[in-house]
């Protein structure tokens, strides 16, 4: 089983957007996927509740906030939307489960600072050794100074940058209906799917 954790201690950086679309990607590939949500806002769980019956199935991974249980045995792929403030024992429990960790990052000095601290803490845990970590820039407008600062920070990390996702209403509209980019015909979201190519290749082990 492959377990992907979407993690950043900062709230509002796009963890649920990433988690739900990763689950949608795995489902589009025909995998038996489950989605777990231990974030206080429960956005990913709400997304699952809105998912149409006609859409490719994504199961619920019932994870307790104070105990990260293993995914259901029937699943081949599991995605975990982690809580804000992830550190300490919760971080250790997440590392026991995760085969891959994706860290979303927005072009904000506050997000950059919090993410730097998180990555430093992550590096101190022996369990993180060998677990691939990838960075995804969220809501990035390439024309801004903030985007330039984000690029400079990410370049200093020595971690793979899987992609930069633009700020678009597509994610908001799809989330309201329990859908992901991968539930639509490619022509309708071609620009966004192009930005996901690197993320998908990394998820598939490339």
C-alpha beads as a LAMMPS data file, in Angstrom:
LAMMPS data file: protein, C-alpha beads

206 atoms
205 bonds

1 atom types
1 bond types

-500.0 500.0 xlo xhi
-500.0 500.0 ylo yhi
-500.0 500.0 zlo zhi

Masses

1 110.0

Atoms # bond

1 1 1 0.000 0.000 0.000
2 1 1 1.127 3.543 -0.757
3 1 1 0.370 6.214 1.869
4 1 1 0.780 9.868 0.900
5 1 1 0.637 12.474 3.657
6 1 1 -0.050 16.114 2.793
7 1 1 1.585 18.061 5.575
8 1 1 2.363 21.602 6.675
9 1 1 1.892 22.989 10.208
10 1 1 0.508 26.237 8.770
11 1 1 -3.246 26.340 8.230
12 1 1 -4.826 27.557 5.003
13 1 1 -1.964 26.613 2.698
14 1 1 -3.977 24.278 0.469
15 1 1 -3.501 20.891 2.141
16 1 1 -7.094 19.809 1.511
17 1 1 -6.981 20.953 -2.115
18 1 1 -3.884 18.854 -2.676
19 1 1 -5.166 15.853 -0.715
20 1 1 -8.515 15.651 -2.500
21 1 1 -6.979 16.039 -5.941
22 1 1 -4.317 13.423 -5.198
23 1 1 -7.096 11.051 -4.140
24 1 1 -8.930 11.933 -7.357
25 1 1 -5.812 11.222 -9.385
26 1 1 -5.328 7.801 -7.822
27 1 1 -9.004 6.986 -8.381
28 1 1 -8.709 8.004 -12.031
29 1 1 -5.911 5.444 -12.371
30 1 1 -8.225 2.704 -11.150
31 1 1 -6.659 2.319 -7.709
32 1 1 -8.573 1.405 -4.552
33 1 1 -8.016 4.707 -2.755
34 1 1 -9.077 6.021 0.645
35 1 1 -8.897 9.555 1.996
36 1 1 -8.275 10.368 5.652
37 1 1 -8.758 13.744 7.322
38 1 1 -7.356 14.729 10.712
39 1 1 -7.441 18.464 10.070
40 1 1 -9.696 20.399 12.421
41 1 1 -11.712 21.942 9.589
42 1 1 -12.522 18.499 8.127
43 1 1 -12.553 19.903 4.584
44 1 1 -11.473 16.640 2.963
45 1 1 -14.165 14.703 4.821
46 1 1 -16.781 17.226 3.666
47 1 1 -15.469 16.858 0.107
48 1 1 -15.986 13.101 0.318
49 1 1 -19.547 13.617 1.521
50 1 1 -20.279 15.785 -1.521
51 1 1 -18.768 13.326 -3.988
52 1 1 -21.335 12.120 -6.559
53 1 1 -22.218 8.440 -6.649
54 1 1 -21.372 8.381 -10.358
55 1 1 -17.783 9.543 -9.729
56 1 1 -14.938 7.078 -9.368
57 1 1 -15.093 5.678 -5.830
58 1 1 -12.912 7.040 -3.042
59 1 1 -13.343 5.450 0.357
60 1 1 -13.185 7.089 3.776
61 1 1 -10.206 6.389 6.004
62 1 1 -11.533 6.993 9.513
63 1 1 -8.592 8.493 11.377
64 1 1 -8.885 9.725 14.959
65 1 1 -7.259 13.120 15.685
66 1 1 -5.392 11.656 18.655
67 1 1 -4.406 8.367 16.968
68 1 1 -3.335 7.757 13.385
69 1 1 -4.682 4.282 12.649
70 1 1 -3.519 2.358 9.600
71 1 1 -5.608 2.634 6.399
72 1 1 -8.196 -0.052 5.613
73 1 1 -6.593 -3.236 4.292
74 1 1 -8.627 -3.241 1.088
75 1 1 -7.017 0.002 -0.088
76 1 1 -3.998 0.091 -2.377
77 1 1 -3.479 3.856 -2.005
78 1 1 -4.233 6.156 0.932
79 1 1 -4.067 9.944 1.227
80 1 1 -3.897 11.712 4.596
81 1 1 -4.869 15.373 5.078
82 1 1 -2.895 16.298 8.200
83 1 1 -3.740 18.965 10.789
84 1 1 -2.350 22.450 11.219
85 1 1 0.224 22.601 13.994
86 1 1 1.590 19.168 13.097
87 1 1 4.556 18.433 15.363
88 1 1 5.645 16.266 18.272
89 1 1 3.930 12.887 18.639
90 1 1 1.476 13.593 15.819
91 1 1 4.388 14.167 13.457
92 1 1 6.012 10.933 14.629
93 1 1 2.780 8.993 14.114
94 1 1 2.417 10.448 10.627
95 1 1 5.964 9.383 9.790
96 1 1 5.193 5.813 10.867
97 1 1 2.533 5.633 8.160
98 1 1 3.742 7.814 5.299
99 1 1 5.566 6.465 2.252
100 1 1 5.622 9.914 0.667
101 1 1 5.135 13.427 2.057
102 1 1 3.943 16.397 0.025
103 1 1 4.395 19.848 1.543
104 1 1 2.215 22.635 0.098
105 1 1 3.665 26.122 0.293
106 1 1 2.181 29.506 -0.516
107 1 1 4.140 32.625 -1.562
108 1 1 3.838 34.296 1.837
109 1 1 6.630 35.159 4.245
110 1 1 4.602 33.625 7.092
111 1 1 4.081 30.375 5.216
112 1 1 7.722 30.240 4.198
113 1 1 8.877 30.763 7.794
114 1 1 6.524 28.109 9.189
115 1 1 7.470 25.647 6.462
116 1 1 11.196 26.129 7.089
117 1 1 10.680 25.282 10.767
118 1 1 8.583 22.240 9.837
119 1 1 11.152 20.907 7.369
120 1 1 13.897 21.392 9.962
121 1 1 11.872 19.419 12.516
122 1 1 11.132 16.761 9.936
123 1 1 14.846 16.363 9.261
124 1 1 15.524 15.647 12.960
125 1 1 13.323 12.537 12.980
126 1 1 15.078 9.328 12.047
127 1 1 11.807 7.939 10.695
128 1 1 11.829 10.580 7.970
129 1 1 15.056 9.169 6.514
130 1 1 14.310 7.609 3.186
131 1 1 10.765 9.002 2.977
132 1 1 10.530 11.081 -0.217
133 1 1 9.461 14.685 0.384
134 1 1 8.178 16.947 -2.372
135 1 1 7.237 20.636 -2.390
136 1 1 4.237 22.079 -4.242
137 1 1 3.775 25.825 -4.635
138 1 1 0.139 26.779 -4.115
139 1 1 -1.816 29.754 -5.524
140 1 1 1.242 31.063 -7.281
141 1 1 1.060 34.045 -9.622
142 1 1 4.347 33.957 -11.506
143 1 1 4.132 37.713 -12.170
144 1 1 4.508 38.730 -8.512
145 1 1 7.481 39.526 -6.291
146 1 1 6.070 37.058 -3.764
147 1 1 6.402 34.301 -6.363
148 1 1 10.043 35.269 -6.932
149 1 1 10.704 35.008 -3.198
150 1 1 8.979 31.634 -3.082
151 1 1 11.129 30.343 -5.938
152 1 1 14.290 31.581 -4.194
153 1 1 13.289 29.874 -0.939
154 1 1 12.373 26.579 -2.587
155 1 1 15.631 26.557 -4.548
156 1 1 17.511 26.702 -1.226
157 1 1 15.806 23.617 0.230
158 1 1 17.468 20.880 -1.766
159 1 1 14.098 19.137 -2.143
160 1 1 12.259 18.413 -5.383
161 1 1 9.706 20.982 -6.494
162 1 1 6.873 18.951 -7.962
163 1 1 4.996 21.882 -9.423
164 1 1 3.485 25.334 -8.966
165 1 1 -0.305 25.519 -9.019
166 1 1 -2.026 28.701 -10.085
167 1 1 -4.724 30.502 -8.130
168 1 1 -7.903 29.501 -9.960
169 1 1 -11.590 29.151 -9.146
170 1 1 -11.532 25.680 -10.708
171 1 1 -10.424 24.114 -7.429
172 1 1 -13.121 25.930 -5.463
173 1 1 -15.930 24.995 -7.848
174 1 1 -14.835 21.363 -8.040
175 1 1 -14.442 21.047 -4.264
176 1 1 -18.029 22.188 -3.731
177 1 1 -19.203 19.153 -5.711
178 1 1 -16.776 16.572 -4.325
179 1 1 -14.818 16.472 -7.571
180 1 1 -11.177 16.757 -8.581
181 1 1 -9.453 17.894 -11.762
182 1 1 -9.193 14.247 -12.744
183 1 1 -12.955 13.764 -12.761
184 1 1 -13.421 16.126 -15.708
185 1 1 -12.634 15.724 -19.371
186 1 1 -9.003 16.860 -19.814
187 1 1 -9.894 19.603 -22.264
188 1 1 -11.887 21.497 -19.625
189 1 1 -8.944 21.839 -17.233
190 1 1 -5.982 21.416 -19.582
191 1 1 -3.938 24.266 -18.086
192 1 1 -4.304 22.921 -14.560
193 1 1 -3.581 19.318 -15.553
194 1 1 -0.376 20.511 -17.189
195 1 1 0.728 21.944 -13.843
196 1 1 0.008 18.577 -12.228
197 1 1 2.233 16.556 -14.545
198 1 1 5.269 16.698 -12.259
199 1 1 3.181 15.904 -9.188
200 1 1 1.594 12.880 -10.855
201 1 1 4.944 11.572 -12.077
202 1 1 6.340 11.836 -8.546
203 1 1 3.286 10.085 -7.077
204 1 1 3.813 7.265 -9.553
205 1 1 7.405 6.911 -8.419
206 1 1 9.188 8.710 -11.237

Bonds

1 1 1 2
2 1 2 3
3 1 3 4
4 1 4 5
5 1 5 6
6 1 6 7
7 1 7 8
8 1 8 9
9 1 9 10
10 1 10 11
11 1 11 12
12 1 12 13
13 1 13 14
14 1 14 15
15 1 15 16
16 1 16 17
17 1 17 18
18 1 18 19
19 1 19 20
20 1 20 21
21 1 21 22
22 1 22 23
23 1 23 24
24 1 24 25
25 1 25 26
26 1 26 27
27 1 27 28
28 1 28 29
29 1 29 30
30 1 30 31
31 1 31 32
32 1 32 33
33 1 33 34
34 1 34 35
35 1 35 36
36 1 36 37
37 1 37 38
38 1 38 39
39 1 39 40
40 1 40 41
41 1 41 42
42 1 42 43
43 1 43 44
44 1 44 45
45 1 45 46
46 1 46 47
47 1 47 48
48 1 48 49
49 1 49 50
50 1 50 51
51 1 51 52
52 1 52 53
53 1 53 54
54 1 54 55
55 1 55 56
56 1 56 57
57 1 57 58
58 1 58 59
59 1 59 60
60 1 60 61
61 1 61 62
62 1 62 63
63 1 63 64
64 1 64 65
65 1 65 66
66 1 66 67
67 1 67 68
68 1 68 69
69 1 69 70
70 1 70 71
71 1 71 72
72 1 72 73
73 1 73 74
74 1 74 75
75 1 75 76
76 1 76 77
77 1 77 78
78 1 78 79
79 1 79 80
80 1 80 81
81 1 81 82
82 1 82 83
83 1 83 84
84 1 84 85
85 1 85 86
86 1 86 87
87 1 87 88
88 1 88 89
89 1 89 90
90 1 90 91
91 1 91 92
92 1 92 93
93 1 93 94
94 1 94 95
95 1 95 96
96 1 96 97
97 1 97 98
98 1 98 99
99 1 99 100
100 1 100 101
101 1 101 102
102 1 102 103
103 1 103 104
104 1 104 105
105 1 105 106
106 1 106 107
107 1 107 108
108 1 108 109
109 1 109 110
110 1 110 111
111 1 111 112
112 1 112 113
113 1 113 114
114 1 114 115
115 1 115 116
116 1 116 117
117 1 117 118
118 1 118 119
119 1 119 120
120 1 120 121
121 1 121 122
122 1 122 123
123 1 123 124
124 1 124 125
125 1 125 126
126 1 126 127
127 1 127 128
128 1 128 129
129 1 129 130
130 1 130 131
131 1 131 132
132 1 132 133
133 1 133 134
134 1 134 135
135 1 135 136
136 1 136 137
137 1 137 138
138 1 138 139
139 1 139 140
140 1 140 141
141 1 141 142
142 1 142 143
143 1 143 144
144 1 144 145
145 1 145 146
146 1 146 147
147 1 147 148
148 1 148 149
149 1 149 150
150 1 150 151
151 1 151 152
152 1 152 153
153 1 153 154
154 1 154 155
155 1 155 156
156 1 156 157
157 1 157 158
158 1 158 159
159 1 159 160
160 1 160 161
161 1 161 162
162 1 162 163
163 1 163 164
164 1 164 165
165 1 165 166
166 1 166 167
167 1 167 168
168 1 168 169
169 1 169 170
170 1 170 171
171 1 171 172
172 1 172 173
173 1 173 174
174 1 174 175
175 1 175 176
176 1 176 177
177 1 177 178
178 1 178 179
179 1 179 180
180 1 180 181
181 1 181 182
182 1 182 183
183 1 183 184
184 1 184 185
185 1 185 186
186 1 186 187
187 1 187 188
188 1 188 189
189 1 189 190
190 1 190 191
191 1 191 192
192 1 192 193
193 1 193 194
194 1 194 195
195 1 195 196
196 1 196 197
197 1 197 198
198 1 198 199
199 1 199 200
200 1 200 201
201 1 201 202
202 1 202 203
203 1 203 204
204 1 204 205
205 1 205 206
